[in-house]
């Protein structure tokens, strides 16, 4: 009987150890579940904030678009209506972002094209100003030659001076570029 008792006591101790181990495993599982729940809630809260911010930005863009829609120019009234239809057709934040990025890229391209056109215009203006200055100088020289002819200088000297002036005009004139024509 004493042997049965020790066997039962050993079995009870074994079961108690197993119970302690199972309780520790359960507590670890609860802690892990609580940690995952906390992480999930943080992620969900961040997503809600992102959605709210995106909605606020979208509402601001819609208000801005409505402002532009309220003041249509003769040239842009058709474009504004077209843009409004596109904005109303947007179903998701991702689509709005992609269209915004495309619009920003187009704006940058147009801005760069405008800068290039302005630089080309400036270069053309400078070339034309230089050509006008050269022409005025040539006209002044020609008048001097004509004045000398009328005041009694020999005709052969006056003719050679006029030829020299005409030759200078041809050789000093800047070549015309595509932008100048």
Long-range contacts (C-beta under 8 A, 24 or more apart in sequence): 51-93, 54-93, 54-96, 55-93, 58-90, 58-93, 58-96, 61-87, 61-96, 61-100, 62-87, 120-179, 123-179, 124-177, 124-179, 124-180, 127-174, 127-177, 127-180, 128-180, 130-174, 131-173, 131-174, 134-169, 134-172, 134-173, 134-174, 135-169, 138-165, 138-168, 138-169, 141-165, 141-168
